[in-house]
Amino acid sequence: MTENHHLRRRYWRAGFLRGGIELRHFVRNRKEMTGQLANVVVALVLAGTLSKNVPGTHLPMAHLILAGFSAYLLFQIGLVNLPQILVTEREEGALLRLRATPGGIPAYLVAKSLLVVAMALGTLVVLLGAGALLVDGPLPRDAGGWLTLLWVAGLGLLAVVPLGAAIGAVLPNPREALALIMLPAMGLLFTSGAMFPFGSLPVVVQKIAAVFPLKWMAQGMRSALLPDAARVAEPAGSWELPTVALVLTAWAVLGFLLAIPLLRRAARRESGSRMTERHRKAGLSGAAA
């Protein structure tokens, strides 16, 4: 028991050290920082060009957009950016090196989780701060609102980060990965209440979107950022925060159950010959293009 505890502490420590290094590299990488901030700019431009209110309320549509985008950016980082990072690093031989490292997979997951959480929370702070300053965007009104913002963001990340790691473990090369995950992510952006009032969508679309975490992340963010009177625009007439917590917890459990076994399987299957073959095929397709 003592030895296992010592090993777990070592894995966590290695993961935090690696995560800190990767975070510093990310902050210093202007290209990656610019790409991340571009999403914030898109949200601010959309919010700044909308002058209408949410139907049936006195709530500006811009506030609904910013609340929805605050959820979508967390969702995107976990389920779009993270799988791309994992697939790219697999192509570069990261999983192959992990096979020879004791506790490599757990430490790797800790590092990636730290990086993604820092990226997500940093992006959220920039979006809400810039929104409040530039387009009179919403902020939590009291301590309860801030607490709701924190637990919805934290639980939302727990719901999507392990799932993103699981998806990244099974996707092919980085180019196909972007095509395979970006289209569903954009579809959920438009059907989960992040861009339009959820109650205005067709009932069948509402039922499909309610299966996925983004709908509940967006609803939780609206409850934290919008006035209580905005509940009338919700299909249930309330924020349904217990259901938000339940659904996001279920996705978090599912993601954790899938992520480590799939990453271990991907690491076991990785070999120098497989990596060389992938590089050869990528070179041939690039030459053909």
C-alpha positions in Angstrom: 0.0 0.0 0.0 2.8 2.4 1.0 4.7 1.6 -2.2 1.6 2.1 -4.4 1.0 5.4 -2.7 4.6 6.5 -3.3 4.3 5.6 -7.0 1.1 7.5 -7.4 2.7 10.6 -5.8 5.6 10.2 -8.1 3.4 10.0 -11.2 1.4 13.1 -10.1 4.6 15.0 -9.4 6.1 14.1 -12.8 2.8 15.0 -14.5 2.7 18.5 -12.8 6.3 19.1 -13.7 5.7 18.2 -17.3 2.5 20.1 -17.5 4.2 23.3 -16.2 6.8 23.0 -18.9 4.2 22.5 -21.6 2.2 25.4 -20.3 5.3 27.7 -20.5 5.9 26.5 -24.1 2.3 27.2 -25.0 2.4 30.8 -23.6 5.6 31.5 -25.5 4.2 30.1 -28.8 2.6 33.1 -30.5 1.0 31.0 -33.2 -0.9 28.8 -30.7 -1.8 31.8 -28.5 -3.1 33.7 -31.5 -5.2 30.7 -32.6 -6.7 30.4 -29.1 -7.5 34.1 -28.8 -9.1 34.1 -32.3 -12.1 32.2 -30.8 -12.5 35.0 -28.2 -12.4 37.6 -31.0 -15.1 35.8 -32.9 -17.4 35.7 -29.8 -16.8 39.4 -29.2 -17.6 40.4 -32.8 -20.8 38.4 -32.8 -21.9 39.9 -29.5 -21.0 43.4 -30.6 -23.1 43.2 -33.8 -26.3 41.9 -32.1 -28.7 44.5 -30.8 -31.9 42.4 -30.4 -33.2 40.9 -27.2 -33.9 37.2 -26.5 -37.5 36.6 -27.6 -39.9 37.0 -24.6 -37.4 38.7 -22.4 -35.5 42.0 -21.9 -32.2 40.1 -22.0 -29.8 41.2 -24.8 -29.0 38.4 -27.3 -25.3 39.4 -26.9 -25.4 38.2 -23.3 -26.8 34.9 -24.4 -24.1 34.5 -27.0 -21.3 35.3 -24.6 -22.7 32.9 -22.0 -23.0 30.2 -24.6 -19.5 30.8 -26.1 -18.0 30.6 -22.6 -19.2 27.0 -22.5 -18.3 26.3 -26.0 -14.7 27.4 -25.6 -14.3 25.0 -22.7 -15.9 22.3 -24.8 -13.7 23.0 -27.8 -10.5 22.9 -25.9 -11.3 19.5 -24.3 -12.9 17.8 -27.3 -11.2 19.5 -30.3 -7.8 20.9 -29.2 -6.8 18.1 -26.9 -7.4 15.2 -29.4 -5.4 17.1 -32.0 -2.6 17.6 -29.5 -2.6 13.9 -28.6 -2.7 12.7 -32.2 0.1 15.1 -33.2 2.3 13.9 -30.4 1.6 10.3 -31.2 2.8 11.0 -34.7 6.0 12.5 -33.2 6.6 9.3 -31.2 5.4 10.4 -27.7 3.4 7.2 -27.1 6.3 5.1 -28.2 8.5 6.8 -25.6 5.8 6.4 -22.9 6.0 2.6 -23.4 9.5 2.6 -21.9 8.6 5.0 -19.0 7.2 3.5 -15.8 3.9 5.3 -15.0 4.2 7.2 -18.3 0.5 7.2 -19.2 -0.8 8.5 -15.9 1.9 11.2 -15.7 1.2 12.1 -19.4 -2.6 12.5 -18.6 -1.9 14.7 -15.6 0.3 16.9 -17.7 -2.2 17.2 -20.5 -5.0 17.9 -18.1 -3.0 20.6 -16.4 -2.3 22.2 -19.8 -5.9 22.0 -21.0 -7.4 23.3 -17.8 -5.0 26.3 -17.7 -5.8 27.0 -21.4 -9.5 26.7 -20.8 -9.7 28.9 -17.6 -7.3 31.5 -19.1 -9.5 31.7 -22.3 -12.7 32.0 -20.1 -11.2 34.8 -18.1 -10.1 36.7 -21.2 -13.6 36.2 -22.8 -15.6 37.3 -19.8 -13.2 40.2 -19.0 -13.0 41.5 -22.6 -16.7 41.0 -23.0 -17.5 43.1 -19.9 -15.2 45.9 -21.0 -15.8 46.0 -24.7 -19.5 45.0 -25.3 -21.0 45.3 -21.8 -21.0 41.5 -21.5 -22.4 39.6 -18.5 -20.6 38.7 -15.3 -21.8 36.8 -12.2 -24.0 39.2 -10.1 -23.1 37.8 -6.6 -21.0 35.2 -4.7 -23.5 32.5 -5.7 -23.1 33.3 -9.4 -19.3 33.1 -9.1 -19.6 29.8 -7.3 -21.9 28.4 -10.0 -19.5 29.6 -12.7 -16.6 27.8 -11.0 -18.3 24.5 -10.4 -19.9 24.4 -13.9 -16.6 25.2 -15.6 -14.7 22.7 -13.4 -17.2 19.9 -13.9 -17.6 20.7 -17.6 -13.9 20.3 -18.0 -14.0 17.0 -16.1 -16.7 15.9 -18.5 -14.8 16.7 -21.7 -11.1 16.5 -21.0 -11.0 12.7 -20.4 -13.3 12.2 -23.3 -11.1 14.2 -25.5 -8.1 12.1 -24.4 -10.1 8.9 -25.3 -11.0 10.3 -28.7 -7.4 11.4 -29.3 -6.2 7.8 -28.6 -8.3 6.3 -31.5 -8.1 9.0 -34.1 -5.9 8.6 -37.2 -3.5 11.3 -38.3 -3.8 15.0 -37.4 -5.4 16.1 -40.7 -8.2 13.5 -40.5 -8.6 14.2 -36.8 -9.5 17.8 -37.4 -12.1 16.8 -40.1 -13.6 14.1 -37.9 -14.1 16.1 -34.8 -14.6 19.7 -36.0 -17.8 19.0 -37.9 -19.7 17.4 -34.9 -18.3 20.1 -32.6 -19.7 22.9 -34.8 -23.0 21.0 -35.1 -23.3 21.0 -31.3 -22.4 24.7 -31.2 -25.5 25.5 -33.2 -27.9 22.9 -31.5 -26.9 23.2 -27.8 -28.2 26.7 -27.0 -24.8 28.3 -27.3 -25.8 30.4 -30.2 -29.6 30.6 -30.1 -32.2 30.3 -27.3 -32.4 26.5 -26.7 -36.2 26.6 -26.5 -36.5 28.0 -30.0 -34.9 24.9 -31.5 -37.1 22.0 -32.8 -38.0 19.5 -30.0 -36.2 16.6 -31.7 -33.0 18.7 -31.9 -33.4 19.6 -28.2 -33.6 15.9 -27.3 -30.5 15.0 -29.3 -28.5 17.9 -28.0 -29.5 17.0 -24.4 -27.5 13.8 -24.6 -24.2 15.7 -25.0 -22.4 17.8 -22.4 -22.3 21.1 -24.2 -26.0 21.7 -23.8 -25.7 21.4 -20.0 -22.4 23.3 -19.9 -24.1 26.2 -21.7 -27.2 26.0 -19.5 -25.0 26.1 -16.4 -23.0 29.1 -17.7 -26.3 30.9 -18.4 -27.4 30.3 -14.8 -24.2 31.9 -13.6 -24.0 34.8 -15.9 -27.5 35.8 -16.7 -30.2 37.3 -14.5 -32.7 34.9 -12.9 -35.5 36.3 -15.0 -33.7 34.7 -18.1 -35.0 31.3 -16.9 -38.2 31.9 -18.8 -36.3 31.3 -22.1 -35.3 27.8 -20.9 -37.6 24.9 -22.0 -38.1 23.8 -18.4 -38.5 27.3 -17.1 -35.6 26.8 -14.7 -31.9 26.3 -14.8 -32.1 22.6 -13.7 -28.7 22.8 -12.0 -29.0 19.4 -10.3 -29.5 17.8 -13.8 -26.6 19.9 -15.1 -24.4 18.4 -12.4 -25.7 14.9 -12.9 -25.2 14.8 -16.7 -21.7 16.3 -16.5 -20.7 13.9 -13.8 -21.9 11.0 -15.9 -19.8 12.2 -18.9 -16.8 12.7 -16.6 -17.1 9.1 -15.3 -17.5 7.7 -18.9 -14.5 9.7 -20.1 -12.2 8.5 -17.3 -13.3 4.9 -17.9 -12.4 5.2 -21.5 -9.3 7.4 -21.5 -6.7 5.4 -19.7 -7.4 2.0 -21.3 -7.5 3.5 -24.8 -4.3 5.4 -24.3 -2.6 2.3 -22.9 -3.9 0.3 -25.8 -2.6 3.0 -28.2 0.8 3.0 -26.5 1.0 -0.9 -26.6 0.2 -0.9 -30.3 2.7 1.8 -31.1 6.0 0.8 -32.6 8.8 2.3 -34.7 7.6 0.5 -37.8 4.0 1.6 -37.4 5.2 5.2 -37.0 7.5 5.0 -40.0 4.6 3.6 -42.1 2.3 6.4 -41.1 5.0 9.0 -42.0 5.5 7.2 -45.4 1.8 7.3 -46.2 1.5 10.9 -45.1 4.4 11.8 -47.4 2.9 10.0 -50.3 -0.5 11.7 -49.8 1.2 15.0 -49.5 3.1 14.5 -52.7 -0.1 13.4 -54.5 -1.9 16.5 -53.3 
